[in-house]
């Protein structure tokens, strides 16, 4: 069976993710010839662009949706806590006491 002209011109292919590992390291994985760009250790879809394989992170379980209806879905700004909105730079964050950082680090990583 011959491929259509459009299939031959495709720049990318979606490949099945190898299931041999539970946790993936960020960077190049020589065993599977994949560049993993997931910093949380998960691997979702793998895109092959020419001969370069790029492993994306898996889709999170808890994704914020404005509505279940596709027509009503759009990005909307969510307010940050006032305590965090006062911090404008990483330097200001670093100057904050450890008790403050400990209170907000889970929220920041989740966002």
C-alpha positions in Angstrom: 0.0 0.0 0.0 1.4 3.4 -1.0 1.3 6.4 1.3 -0.6 9.4 0.1 1.3 12.5 -0.9 0.2 14.3 2.3 1.5 11.5 4.5 4.9 11.7 2.8 5.1 15.5 3.4 4.3 15.2 7.1 7.0 16.7 9.3 6.0 14.9 12.5 4.8 11.5 13.6 3.3 10.6 17.0 4.9 7.4 18.4 3.8 5.2 21.3 5.8 6.0 24.4 8.1 3.2 25.6 6.6 1.7 28.7 9.9 0.2 30.0 10.4 2.9 32.6 8.3 4.3 35.4 10.3 7.5 35.9 12.1 9.4 33.1 15.1 11.7 33.5 15.1 15.1 31.9 17.4 15.3 28.9 18.6 12.8 26.3 17.9 9.1 27.0 20.3 7.1 24.8 18.7 3.8 25.6 15.5 4.9 23.8 16.9 7.6 21.6 14.5 10.2 23.0 14.9 13.8 24.2 12.7 13.9 27.3 11.5 17.4 28.1 9.4 16.3 31.1 10.7 17.7 34.4 8.2 15.7 36.5 9.5 12.3 35.4 6.5 11.4 33.3 6.4 10.6 29.6 3.3 11.1 27.5 3.3 11.4 23.7 6.5 11.0 21.8 6.8 13.2 18.6 9.2 12.3 15.9 10.3 15.2 13.8 12.5 13.8 11.0 14.8 11.6 13.1 14.5 13.5 16.4 12.3 11.9 19.0 10.9 14.3 21.7 9.1 12.9 24.7 6.5 15.3 26.2 5.3 15.1 29.8 2.1 13.2 30.3 -1.1 15.2 30.7 -1.8 16.1 34.3 -4.9 14.5 36.0 -6.1 17.8 37.4 -6.5 20.2 34.6 -8.6 23.3 35.2 -11.5 23.6 32.8 -13.8 26.6 32.7 -16.6 24.6 31.3 -17.3 21.1 29.9 -18.8 22.6 26.7 -16.1 23.3 24.1 -17.7 26.5 22.9 -17.4 28.0 26.4 -13.8 27.0 27.0 -11.3 29.8 26.9 -8.4 31.1 28.9 -9.2 33.3 31.8 -7.0 35.0 34.3 -7.1 33.6 37.8 -6.1 35.9 40.7 -3.0 34.9 42.7 -3.0 35.2 46.5 -2.2 38.8 47.6 0.8 37.6 49.6 2.4 36.2 46.4 1.4 39.0 44.0 3.5 41.4 46.0 6.7 39.5 45.1 7.9 40.7 41.7 11.3 39.0 41.3 13.2 35.8 42.3 15.4 38.0 44.5 12.4 39.2 46.5 11.4 35.5 46.9 14.9 34.6 48.1 14.8 37.3 50.7 11.5 36.0 52.2 11.7 34.0 55.4 11.8 30.2 55.1 8.5 29.9 57.0 6.8 32.0 54.2 8.4 30.0 51.4 7.4 26.7 53.1 3.8 27.9 53.3 3.6 28.7 49.5 6.0 26.3 47.8 3.4 23.6 47.2 1.0 26.2 45.7 3.7 27.5 43.4 4.8 24.1 42.2 1.2 23.1 41.5 0.5 26.2 39.5 
